[in-house]
Structures are given as C-alpha cells and as structure tokens.
C-alpha cells in the first residue's frame, strides 16, 4: 500500500529513543533486532528505488520498485523482486520503460503489482505474478483522450480481488487529474471502476488503498480545494465490496497549505490509520508528519505528529498494522538547518496512539536515506524498504530493504 509521497549495511542497530510503555507496575520495552538487509544496485548504477513491500505466507517478501536503465529512450525499469525469509533473492522480474509503485500478496502466495508505463502519456500497468515469478496476466489502463494515468496504491482482499488506485487525466471533461479506483477479480477482469473529481476540478490524486476483513475498500489521497481558499487536502473514501460509497472524509491542515497523504492501513478491528504531512505555513516547506486513526465509520480517534524543529523537514511515507493492532510508520527526517542529510525515521505505536518505540537509520555514508514502504508480519516482524544514497561509491541511489524483529520484555 504505497503512495505518491516523498517521491544497508547494518552500521548500528536502530537506536531505541522513546521506549517504555507502562502497564500497571510493569514496563514493556521494545528493542528491534536486524534480521537481514538487502542492497540492490541496477546495471546503470543510477537512481534505484524500492517503493512497496508485501509479506507472503511462509515469510517471503515481495518488493516492487524501479531502477535506472541507462537507456535514453526507456530510462526507467519496473522491478519486482522476491526474497526468502533470510533475505536471499528468489527471483527478479523486470519490465523496461515502467515504474512499479504498489505490491500486495494473496493467501496463495501470488503477487499483484501496480504502477505505470512511462510514455508520452503514461498508462496504468497491473501485473499478477505466480509464486515462482511467472506472469499470470497483465493489464494496462489509461485516459480515454490522452494524458497521464498513474497507478500508485494496491490492496488485495481475502478472496484475491485486487483494488488499484491512482489518477487519470480528464481534459475532455474540463478537469485536471481525477482519482480512479478499480476492482479486479483474481483473473484480472474489471469488476467496477470509481472516479472522484473535486469541486475545483483540479489536482486530485489517490495514492493508497487498503481493505478490511469484510472486503470494504478504503482509498486515501489528496484533493485540490482553491474554491475553499485551501490548497491540497487529505481525502479518504470508503466503499463497500460492490463499490458503493459509504462515506468520505476531508481534512485540511491549519495553514491551508499543501497537505499530503502517503499511506493507509486497516487493522483487524476495521480501524483506519493514515499517514502523511500537513503544511505548517501556506507557501513554504515547513510541515509536520502526521499519523491519524479513524474508526470504521470515519470518525477521528486520535492524531499524532512527529517531532518538529525549525529547519527540519519530516515526512511519513508508509504505515502497516500487525495482528495486535500495533502500527509501524516509516518516512524520513531531514535537518536542513544543520546541513545534514535525510535519514529513515521509524515509529511504533499501539492501537491507541501511544508511542512504543522511535528510531532512525542512516547508512554509513550518511548521504541520504528515505524509507518508502513497510510491511508487518507475525511475531513482531517488520520489513522496511526505500533507498540510500551511494554517490560516494560512484553510484546514485541503491534500493534498500531491512527486516527487523521487535521483541518486548517486561521489567
């Protein structure tokens, strides 16, 4: 479940900065242990990104992203890679001239990946892979009259149906970019399509999708609202399994600036958690990272903002929920005022929004690291993916995957 947000070597274990949770007289402490990591450098040694992750039954991990190809006519290559539980590559599939943005895996171990083909006018690309990396089917979708169409978010329900969301240009209707959400059956046939265009007919983009145990669909993104004296606002839509809209929720930050939604997750109780950023001034770069939880009917339960300081750019790019309702959010912090490079920022919360753990990761080169995707597994397993700047090694950015095991103890 990825979004259009701020678009490994194990040097030190991620430090536990904010750790303790009080339960009666006992204190639970959470300490992450690095299980494995993988660094991938494409053949052009260019800009390579891991964007989205999904855990498979049995502990394998499917990662979707892209690498720079070195081909001037097809500069990007769609990459899907499956790792075993120890971080060893099982298989890699590539598609020249495309960008993979979202990944999900079903109970059968087969993966669906969504993104877009990079052309004069981009088109959606959706591919289903068997557990061995063979292509089961692929589909492309685009604007009826030209213009870009990018798919970003993806989720699978328990029946194997795929929910894909993103945007499509609609100039023939006098509109800008509209949300498009499509539900496909396990064979890739379209079951329904839903569009959303804000009253201002401007820059509306859906970036993330999730489903609950009943097959209800939650889609999160942004809408452009200059008609209200605002800019980009959060927007969350919930549909039933047949595509009937159940409710919508729009949130505008206090500064009326450019707010961004980058990830959404639904836990086993149907609670919806969204991460992104809210601007703290109307036109500048100041913002806080926000994690906000709603109940299944769209009522806000709680909101937390990540620590901010003058000159610090913070982004929350992804969130996942585990079987206990704990939430793991990943993004970056960038202390611009201190002239330092950005690094991963990682947060663990309980279901009520209490901070269980906070940490960061910076690669040994300390040139810049961004976390883009996260997946939750059983027994405190969390997988984080993104990229790391390797310019000091004669490369641009390598994709980076790190698997952590969180254990808690009472003292």
PyMOL commands that set and color helices and strands:
alter all, ss='L'
color gray80, all
select helices_A, chain A and resi 171-173+226-228+336-338+378-380+391-393
alter helices_A, ss='H'
color red, helices_A
select strands_A, chain A and resi 21-23+26-40+49-55+61-68+76-83+89-96+98-105+111-117+123-129+135-141+149-156+162-169+177-184+190-196+205-211+217-224+232-239+245-251+260-266+272-279+287-294+300-305+312-321+327-335+343-349+355-361+369-376+381-389+397-410
alter strands_A, ss='S'
color yellow, strands_A
deselect
rebuild
show_as cartoon
